[in-house]
């Protein structure tokens, strides 16, 4: 399925959620993605994983980006049965960087979320053991945030 | 011995241990020889490449990208370079695409030969280890003669060097013939040697469902029985013009034995790809004209290629300046390590060590 079709089906399946489709434009390049509100991320992921039509068994990547006024989480999903992929994003506004964990749906999210917590300080509700992954446990600060003081400079 | 049983002891496997190949640690709770729980601890090789990317220009980061994994420099480098080219709409000359495939496949053979040598060492087959390592070294030599210093071959818009000489090609093809005999021998030993069978068969079995849930990629996924290869299923570069069979294991058990067998088959496959490339390679430029500094338009892109350890993804966010706003490298070793956390329950310690070895994890790539 193309992302546009996924978007249309999602709107029908979850009519209470407000989806936004961002597509390629002359000023904005790259992959199209679907933006969902942070509070409806878990129900959307539930449907994307379990419904036969989408069948996204695989979370190929999870990461975050700091846009200074907000943090954005990016989920790259992939389906081996339908051979289609989807970029799902959600925005988190300061100061509450908190969202539901998807590690119940995709076990790999356990480590991805730990890495995002380590680097961006986003709290994942319902994560089995949210602690730093790459940096030492006593580290302070979240290095991939734009306001992180760079010691090397 | 008996007085030790029934009492759990915590032992660290690593960060320096023969199976960890660099720096990673497993905190193991042992009951005698049985592993009750193992928690992987990574970060020993963390070089904050993603932060460095945010302070380097696009062309400058290509060198860093290759350092993500010293054993397979071109996996991350190609993935990154291709992401930038897609976002900045740069078309790479055809000859450069062929040269990239040759470098990548040479690299795949070298890395897999290192793996075979490593597996032989774990099993205790010292001579086979030495033989594999010797061949890996010869391939390293071919790669270095062709690509120069490992980390500076690919660049945005093309490659740095052209093929060296016809002499290089002739000797390489002769050596590929010789390699065929060697991997047949290795394959024979793997199938018939008692020690190999005993240690590898039914050790560390990973089912397809598990592999997909934990996002296992590349040879490890194929060993579990799913014939998925980006070079074939979602062809990029010039792979669609080449004849390629996805190597999956006939046994379909998903154990350590299959993971070794798949890599042996991949070596044969890569050798065939190199031959095809050398036959078909067109004349022409190896680098297209680009305006420095590169400024891709605002946007984000996720690009995946089939690296040595499976899908190597680059997620790139550009804000229209000369430096990336955010760069994330997604690698195969990271997901293999996440799976190891789950697999390390109630199995003999020796089986767990074989499992770690058979997944061909590179800690540098997992930590970035």
Interface residues (C-beta under 8 A of the other chain):
Chain A: X24 X27 X28 X29 X30 X31 X33 X57 X58 X59 X60 X61 X63 X65 X66 X74 X76 X80 X83 X87 X106 X107 X108 X110 X111 X119 X133 X134 X135 X136 X143 X144 X150
Chain B: X42 X43 X46 X48 X50 X51 X55 X86 X87 X89 X212 X213 X214 X215 X226 X228 X233 X296 X297 X298 X299 X300 X301 X302 X304 X311 X313 X315 X317 X318 X325 X326 X328 X330 X334 X335 X337 X338 X341 X342 X367
